[in-house]
């Protein structure tokens, strides 16, 4: 986790916090933007045991076939954990923080399809969120839900599914999807985007009016109620009912926060321009009035704007042409708009965090917590000012690729770090391993249960990164829609572009990815090794996605830990939030 976040936790660790959660549940009544500010949760309990070094504190003992609860945010950066005190106190301080967690295709729809199938995007083929892709391109007849159901788990889904769910036709049935419940789910409460001829009001991205498909019936009664509170209510209710039976359960809880959404606030920036007068896209989530301004004193700049306020990267001549053309130097107007978006995102994360605490509290109250592995992550990260790229994702740069990954469970209740890489598809493999369930498809990911139980194994296999619409050009090696395909290893990030350009960053010497060394002779041996590996993994499937790395690209547990800690220290020095 980033160093600045760890420092925030340090205060809590010093006074001792959290085992029992005492929190007033948020009711539906009064849920408009004028809703009174809910009381702050109070925590008590013994000081957690901390293994800050990440060293193995002895093998953990996990129960056979535990309950699994996964909460997924949308577009949340790793440093956004600074605004999620309950996640830090309830999960990170009583569990495992993965320091190298990635979304291989950092875009909502492909990333979520990857988790549900356990496949990279080049295998499930959900390339984008707009037609002809999005939900209409997704075959959800076999997913993690069907696998867990067949293994004897009760399964529940809450919140955002895939973009255009409800609006597009189901690929499985070729019927409208607004009331379609995918196979494998026992309790289904998914937000929908209604078709144009529907009388359903609101949509998935309307924070104050979200319709839900509740087990095949449209529930449209949440106008004026903040979406994260509705999802929180659903999660508490589902956990309460699931805990009453003895069979294990899986809950997949999906928040739209901090993804942008309506209604737009009156003071939200409208048309924003960069230093050269070109329009810059800045989008924000809606938040309830009671949380507005909570972090204004702390957040004095955008997440990806340096502490100094000055641009870190002004010369992009070493970057691929596609990035040079995308470069937008930030003037005062752009910086102010990105600051506004960062504050609103932090507030949306905070409201989500309070509702996650409610869910944890219910699991504790019912006794299910003692047999539950609880994980939190995001579908992808977000660039907010870095590299002169404005506000975007998809691209294979660290703020976009990296996502939070926190895990706790029986035998994992001490604060520890793990430095082995974990990806969206690895998370799928890990949950199926915990449940002793078979994968729904040939699994591209690797279970990280050994890392959780025994400690770091070292970074010995590559992370494949991919995207579409990030570059133009012709290249016979790019045989599908992808425009960038890359490899992420412990020290290096490498991306090849359809037009023939390449990016290579040494994340030990250059954690901010300022200097592209793809053509630097001193990195010739590294690039040769990456170029030899690239054709092997670009279209990989199953075990072929995890080849052993050559020595020049691999890192043992100790070196990986040293390099990763140095990475986060440098990022904190440049961008980190003050305590």
C-alpha positions in Angstrom: 0.0 0.0 0.0 1.3 3.5 -0.6 3.4 4.9 2.2 1.2 7.8 2.9 -1.8 5.5 3.5 0.3 3.4 5.8 1.2 6.5 7.8 -2.5 7.3 8.1 -3.1 3.8 9.5 -0.2 4.2 11.9 -2.1 6.5 14.2 -4.9 4.0 14.5 -2.5 1.1 15.1 -0.8 3.1 17.8 -4.0 3.5 19.9 -5.4 0.1 19.0 -8.7 -0.4 17.1 -11.3 -2.6 15.7 -12.7 -6.0 16.4 -16.2 -5.0 17.3 -18.1 -2.8 15.0 -20.7 -0.5 16.6 -22.4 1.4 13.9 -25.8 2.9 13.4 -27.4 1.4 10.2 -28.4 4.0 7.6 -32.1 3.9 6.9 -33.8 4.5 3.6 -35.8 7.4 5.0 -34.5 10.8 4.4 -32.2 9.6 1.6 -32.2 12.7 -0.5 -29.2 15.0 -1.0 -30.4 16.9 2.0 -30.1 13.8 4.2 -28.7 14.5 7.6 -25.1 13.5 8.2 -25.0 9.9 9.7 -23.1 9.5 13.0 -19.5 8.5 12.8 -18.9 4.8 13.6 -17.1 4.0 16.8 -14.5 1.2 17.2 -13.0 -0.6 20.1 -10.8 -3.6 20.6 -7.3 -4.8 21.1 -4.3 -3.6 19.1 -3.8 -5.8 16.0 -0.7 -7.8 15.5 1.3 -6.1 12.7 3.9 -7.6 10.4 4.9 -4.4 8.6 7.8 -6.0 6.9 5.7 -8.4 5.0 7.7 -11.3 6.3 6.0 -14.6 6.8 4.6 -14.8 10.3 3.9 -18.5 10.0 1.4 -20.4 7.8 -2.1 -19.2 8.0 -4.9 -21.8 8.6 -7.9 -21.2 6.5 -11.1 -23.2 6.9 -12.2 -25.6 4.2 -14.7 -24.0 1.8 -15.1 -20.6 3.7 -17.7 -18.1 2.9 -16.3 -15.5 0.4 -17.4 -11.9 0.2 -15.9 -9.7 -2.5 -16.5 -6.0 -2.7 -15.5 -4.2 -5.9 -15.3 -0.5 -6.4 -15.3 1.2 -9.8 -12.4 3.4 -11.0 -10.8 3.5 -7.5 -7.1 4.3 -7.3 -4.8 2.7 -4.7 -4.3 6.1 -3.0 -8.0 6.5 -2.6 -7.8 4.2 0.4 -6.6 7.3 2.3 -10.3 8.2 2.3 -11.6 4.8 3.4 -11.0 4.6 7.2 -13.1 1.5 7.7 -11.4 -0.5 5.0 -8.1 0.4 6.6 -9.2 -0.4 10.1 -11.4 -3.4 9.5 -9.6 -5.2 6.7 -6.0 -3.9 6.2 -5.2 -3.8 9.9 -6.7 -7.2 10.3 -5.6 -8.8 7.1 -3.3 -8.8 4.0 -2.6 -5.9 1.8 -1.3 -6.8 -1.7 1.3 -4.2 -2.7 1.3 -5.3 -6.4 -2.3 -5.6 -7.5 -3.3 -5.0 -11.2 -6.2 -4.7 -13.5 -4.7 -6.1 -16.8 -7.3 -4.3 -19.0 -8.0 -1.2 -17.0 -11.6 -0.5 -18.2 -14.8 -1.3 -16.4 -16.5 -3.8 -18.8 -13.4 -5.9 -19.9 -12.1 -6.0 -16.3 -15.4 -7.2 -14.9 -15.8 -9.8 -17.6 -12.3 -11.0 -16.8 -13.2 -11.5 -13.1 -16.4 -13.3 -13.9 -14.7 -15.7 -16.4 -11.2 -15.9 -15.1 -9.9 -15.0 -18.6 -7.9 -12.2 -20.1 -9.9 -9.9 -22.5 -8.2 -11.5 -25.5 -10.0 -14.7 -24.6 -13.5 -13.5 -23.5 -13.6 -10.8 -26.3 -15.4 -8.1 -24.3 -13.2 -5.3 -25.7 -15.1 -2.2 -24.7 -18.2 -0.8 -23.1 -20.0 0.5 -26.2 -21.6 -1.5 -29.0 -20.9 -3.9 -30.4 -19.2 -4.7 -27.1 -20.4 -4.1 -23.5 -22.9 -6.5 -22.0 -24.3 -7.6 -25.3 -20.9 -9.2 -26.2 -20.6 -11.1 -22.9 -21.5 -14.8 -22.7 -22.4 -15.2 -19.0 -23.7 -18.8 -19.3 -20.5 -20.0 -17.5 -19.0 -17.7 -14.8 -17.5 -17.9 -11.3 -21.1 -18.0 -10.1 -22.0 -21.2 -12.0 -18.7 -22.8 -10.7 -19.4 -21.9 -7.1 -23.0 -22.9 -7.3 -22.0 -26.3 -8.6 -19.6 -26.6 -5.7 -22.4 -26.1 -3.2 -22.2 -22.4 -2.6 -25.1 -20.0 -2.4 -24.4 -17.1 -4.5 -25.4 -13.4 -4.4 -24.8 -10.5 -6.7 -25.4 -6.8 -5.8 -24.8 -3.6 -7.7 -23.2 -2.8 -11.0 -22.8 -5.7 -13.5 -21.5 -4.9 -17.0 -22.0 -1.7 -18.9 -25.2 -1.8 -21.0 -26.8 -4.5 -18.8 -30.5 -3.9 -19.2 -30.0 -1.9 -22.3 -28.4 -4.6 -24.5 -29.9 -8.0 -25.4 -28.5 -11.1 -23.6 -25.9 -12.9 -25.7 -27.1 -16.2 -24.0 -30.9 -15.8 -24.7 -31.0 -13.0 -27.4 -33.7 -11.5 -25.3 -33.9 -8.1 -23.5 -31.7 -8.2 -20.4 -33.4 -5.8 -18.0 -35.1 -8.7 -16.2 -32.7 -11.4 -17.2 -30.9 -13.2 -14.3 -27.6 -14.9 -15.4 -27.1 -18.5 -14.5 -25.5 -19.4 -11.3 -26.9 -16.6 -9.0 -29.3 -17.5 -6.2 -29.9 -13.9 -5.2 -29.6 -11.3 -7.9 -29.9 -7.5 -7.3 -28.2 -5.8 -10.2 -28.4 -2.2 -11.3 -29.8 -1.8 -14.8 -29.5 0.6 -17.7 -33.1 0.7 -19.0 -33.8 0.4 -22.8 -35.0 3.5 -24.5 -38.7 2.4 -24.8 -38.9 1.4 -21.2 -40.9 3.2 -18.4 -38.1 2.4 -16.0 -36.7 5.7 -14.6 -33.1 6.3 -13.5 -30.1 4.2 -14.5 -26.9 2.5 -13.2 -25.0 5.8 -13.2 -27.7 7.9 -11.6 -26.6 8.0 -8.0 -30.0 9.3 -6.8 -32.3 7.1 -8.9 -31.0 3.6 -9.6 -33.3 0.8 -10.8 -32.4 -2.8 -9.9 -33.3 -6.2 -11.3 -34.1 -8.1 -8.1 -34.4 -11.7 -9.0 -36.1 -11.0 -12.3 -38.3 -8.1 -11.2 -37.6 -4.4 -11.7 -37.3 -2.6 -8.3 -37.6 1.1 -9.2 -38.3 2.5 -5.8 -35.1 4.3 -4.9 -35.6 7.8 -6.4 -34.0 10.3 -4.0 -31.9 7.6 -2.1 -28.2 7.6 -2.6 -27.1 4.5 -4.5 -24.3 3.5 -2.2 -26.7 3.4 0.7 -29.1 1.2 -1.3 -26.3 -1.2 -2.1 -25.3 -1.2 1.5 -28.8 -2.1 2.6 -28.9 -4.9 0.0 -25.6 -6.3 1.2 -26.6 -6.2 4.9 -29.9 -7.9 4.1 -28.3 -10.6 1.9 -25.6 -11.3 4.5 -28.2 -11.7 7.2 -30.2 -14.2 5.2 -27.2 -16.2 3.9 -25.8 -16.5 7.4 -28.9 -18.3 8.7 -28.1 -21.4 6.7 -25.1 -23.7 7.1 -23.9 -24.0 3.5 -21.1 -21.7 2.5 -22.0 -18.5 0.5 -20.4 -16.1 -2.0 -21.4 -12.5 -2.2 -20.2 -10.2 -4.9 -21.0 -6.6 -4.0 -20.3 -3.9 -6.6 -20.3 -0.2 -6.0 -20.4 2.4 -8.8 -18.4 4.7 -6.6 -16.2 6.5 -7.3 -17.0 6.3 -11.0 -18.6 9.4 -12.4 -22.4 9.7 -12.4 -25.4 12.0 -12.2 -27.0 14.2 -10.9 -24.4 16.8 -11.6 -23.8 19.4 -8.8 -24.4 23.0 -9.6 -20.8 23.8 -9.0 -19.4 21.0 -11.2 -17.0 22.2 -13.9 -18.7 22.3 -17.3 -16.3 22.8 -20.2 -12.7 22.6 -19.1 -9.6 23.6 -21.1 -6.0 22.7 -20.9 -3.1 25.2 -21.0 -3.3 25.3 -24.8 -7.1 25.9 -24.9 -8.0 22.4 -25.9 -11.0 20.8 -24.1 -10.2 18.4 -21.3 -12.5 15.7 -20.0 -13.2 15.9 -16.3 -16.0 13.8 -14.7 -17.2 13.4 -11.2 -19.5 11.2 -9.1 -22.6 12.6 -7.4 -22.3 12.7 -3.6 -24.8 13.5 -0.9 -24.7 17.0 0.7 -23.7 15.7 4.1 -20.3 14.6 2.9 -19.5 17.6 0.7 -16.3 19.3 1.8 -15.2 16.6 4.2 -11.7 16.4 2.7 -11.3 19.9 1.3 -8.7 20.9 3.9 -6.7 17.8 3.1 -7.0 17.6 -0.7 -5.4 20.7 -2.1 -4.6 19.3 -5.6 -5.6 16.5 -7.9 -4.4 12.9 -7.2 -1.9 13.0 -10.0 -0.7 16.5 -9.6 2.6 16.8 -7.8 2.8 18.1 -4.2 4.7 21.2 -5.6 1.8 21.9 -7.9 4.2 22.1 -10.8 4.1 19.6 -13.7 6.4 16.7 -13.2 6.6 15.8 -16.9 6.8 18.5 -19.5 8.8 16.8 -22.2 7.1 13.9 -23.8 9.3 13.6 -26.9 10.4 10.1 -25.6 6.8 8.8 -25.6 5.0 7.0 -28.4 3.3 9.2 -30.9 -0.1 8.3 -29.6 0.8 9.7 -26.2 2.5 12.8 -27.6 -0.8 13.6 -29.5 -2.8 13.0 -26.3 -0.6 15.2 -24.1 -2.5 18.1 -22.5 -0.5 20.4 -20.3 -2.5 21.5 -17.3 -3.1 25.1 -16.7 -4.9 26.6 -13.8 -8.3 25.8 -15.1 -7.5 22.2 -15.7 -5.8 21.8 -12.3 -8.9 23.4 -10.5 -11.2 21.0 -12.3 -9.1 17.9 -11.5 -8.9 19.1 -7.9 -12.7 19.3 -7.8 -13.0 15.7 -9.2 -10.5 14.4 -6.7 -12.5 15.8 -3.8 -15.8 14.4 -5.1 -14.2 11.0 -5.7 -12.8 10.9 -2.1 -16.3 11.8 -0.8 -17.9 9.0 -2.8 -15.3 6.5 -1.5 -16.0 7.6 2.0 -19.7 6.9 1.7 -19.0 3.6 0.1 -16.6 2.8 2.9 -19.2 3.4 5.6 -21.6 1.0 3.9 -18.8 -1.6 3.7 -18.4 -1.3 7.4 -22.1 -2.0 7.8 -21.7 -5.2 5.9 -18.7 -6.3 8.0 -20.7 -5.5 11.1 -23.5 -7.7 10.0 -21.1 -10.6 9.2 -19.6 -10.2 12.7 -23.0 -10.0 14.4 -24.3 -13.2 12.8 -21.1 -15.1 13.5 -20.5 -15.7 9.8 -17.3 -13.6 10.0 -15.5 -16.4 11.7 -15.8 -18.5 8.5 -15.6 -15.7 5.9 -12.8 -14.6 3.6 -13.5 -10.9 2.8 -11.7 -9.1 -0.1 -11.9 -5.6 -1.4 -10.6 -4.4 -4.8 -11.5 -2.2 -7.8 -12.2 -3.0 -11.4 -9.4 -0.6 -12.5 -7.5 2.5 -11.4 -7.6 6.0 -12.9 -5.1 8.5 -14.2 -5.9 12.0 -12.8 -3.3 14.4 -14.1 -0.3 12.1 -14.5 1.7 12.4 -17.8 -0.4 15.2 -19.1 -3.2 12.7 -19.8 -5.9 14.5 -17.9 -8.5 12.1 -16.5 -8.5 8.7 -18.1 -7.8 5.0 -17.7 -7.3 2.1 -20.2 -3.6 3.0 -20.7 -0.9 0.7 -19.3 0.5 3.3 -16.8 0.7 2.6 -13.1 -2.2 4.8 -11.8 -4.5 3.1 -14.3 -3.2 -0.5 -13.9 -2.9 -0.6 -10.1 -5.9 -1.3 -7.9 -6.3 -1.8 -4.2 -6.4 -5.4 -3.0 -7.2 -6.1 0.7 -8.0 -9.6 2.0 -8.9 -10.8 5.5 -10.2 -14.1 6.8 -9.7 -16.8 9.5 -6.0 -17.2 9.9 -5.3 -13.9 8.1 -6.4 -11.5 10.9 -3.0 -9.9 11.4 -1.8 -6.8 9.4 0.5 -8.1 6.8 1.8 -7.2 3.3 2.2 -9.4 0.3 4.4 -8.4 -2.7 3.6 -11.2 -5.1 1.7 -9.9 -8.1 -2.1 -10.4 -8.1 -4.4 -9.6 -11.0 -8.1 -9.6 -11.7 -7.9 -13.1 -13.2 -5.7 -14.3 -10.3 -8.4 -13.2 -7.9 -10.9 -15.4 -9.7 -8.5 -18.4 -9.5 -7.9 -17.6 -5.8 -11.6 -17.6 -4.9 -12.3 -20.8 -6.8 -9.3 -22.4 -5.0 -10.6 -21.4 -1.6 -14.0 -22.9 -2.5 -12.5 -26.1 -4.1 -14.5 -25.2 -7.2 -13.7 -25.8 -10.9 -13.0 -22.9 -13.2 -15.8 -22.0 -15.6 -13.3 -21.7 -18.5 -9.6 -22.5 -19.1 -8.1 -20.3 -16.3 -5.7 -17.6 -17.3 -5.0 -16.6 -13.7 -3.0 -18.2 -10.9 -4.4 -18.9 -7.4 -2.6 -16.7 -4.8 -3.8 -18.9 -1.9 -0.2 -20.1 -1.4 0.9 -16.5 -1.1 -1.9 -15.7 1.4 -1.1 -18.8 3.5 2.6 -19.2 3.3 3.9 -15.7 2.3 5.5 -14.4 -0.8 6.8 -16.8 -3.4 8.5 -14.2 -5.6 7.6 -12.5 -8.9 8.3 -15.3 -11.4 5.5 -14.9 -14.0 4.4 -12.0 -16.2 1.2 -9.9 -16.0 -0.2 -9.4 -19.5 -1.6 -5.9 -20.1 -3.9 -5.0 -23.1 -6.1 -2.3 -24.4 -8.0 -1.1 -27.5 -8.3 2.4 -29.1 -5.0 3.6 -27.6 -3.1 3.8 -30.9 -3.4 3.7 -34.6 -1.3 2.0 -37.3 -0.7 -1.4 -38.9 1.3 -4.2 -37.4 0.9 -7.9 -38.6 1.6 -9.0 -35.0 -1.6 -7.3 -33.8 -4.2 -9.7 -35.1 -7.3 -8.4 -33.3 -8.8 -5.2 -32.0 -6.0 -4.6 -29.5 -3.8 -1.5 -30.0 -1.4 -2.0 -27.1 -0.2 -5.2 -25.6 2.3 -5.2 -22.7 4.1 -7.1 -20.0 4.4 -6.0 -16.4 7.1 -7.7 -14.3 8.6 -6.8 -10.9 11.0 -4.1 -12.1 9.8 -3.3 -15.6 6.7 -2.2 -17.5 6.8 -2.8 -21.2 4.1 -1.9 -23.8 4.1 -2.4 -27.5 1.9 -0.2 -29.7 0.1 -1.2 -32.9 1.9 1.6 -34.8 5.4 0.2 -34.0 6.2 2.3 -30.9 7.1 0.9 -27.5 7.4 2.0 -23.9 9.8 0.6 -21.4 10.1 1.9 -17.8 12.5 0.9 -15.1 10.2 1.3 -12.1 13.1 1.1 -9.7 15.1 4.0 -11.3 11.9 5.8 -12.6 8.8 4.9 -10.5 6.9 7.8 -12.1 7.5 6.5 -15.6 9.0 9.8 -16.8 11.7 8.3 -19.0 11.0 5.8 -21.7 14.1 3.6 -22.1 12.8 1.3 -24.9 15.6 2.5 -27.2 18.2 3.0 -24.5 21.3 0.7 -25.3 21.8 0.1 -21.5 18.5 -1.7 -21.4 19.1 -3.8 -24.6 19.3 -7.1 -22.7 16.0 -6.4 -20.8 14.2 -5.4 -24.0 15.5 -8.5 -25.8 14.1 -10.7 -23.0 10.7 -8.9 -23.1 10.5 -9.1 -26.9 11.2 -12.8 -26.8 8.4 -13.3 -24.2 5.9 -11.0 -25.9 4.8 -13.3 -28.7 4.4 -16.1 -26.2 2.0 -14.4 -23.9 0.1 -11.9 -26.1 -2.5 -14.6 -27.2 -2.0 -16.9 -24.2 -4.6 -19.1 -22.7 -4.6 -21.1 -19.4 -1.2 -22.1 -18.1 0.5 -20.6 -21.0 -0.2 -17.2 -19.4 2.1 -17.9 -16.6 5.5 -18.9 -18.1 8.6 -18.8 -15.9 10.4 -15.5 -16.3 14.0 -15.4 -17.4 16.4 -14.3 -14.6 16.8 -10.8 -16.0 13.0 -10.2 -15.5 12.3 -12.2 -12.4 12.6 -11.2 -8.7 12.8 -13.2 -5.5 10.6 -12.3 -2.5 13.2 -10.1 -0.8 14.2 -8.1 -3.9 10.6 -7.7 -5.0 9.7 -6.4 -1.5 12.7 -3.9 -1.5 11.9 -2.7 -5.0 8.1 -2.3 -4.3 8.6 -0.4 -1.1 11.0 1.9 -2.9 8.4 2.4 -5.7 5.7 3.4 -3.2 8.1 5.7 -1.3 9.0 7.5 -4.5 5.3 7.8 -5.5 4.4 9.1 -2.1 7.2 11.7 -2.2 5.9 13.0 -5.5 2.1 12.8 -5.0 1.2 11.5 -1.5 -1.3 13.0 0.8 -0.2 14.6 4.0 -1.5 13.1 7.3 
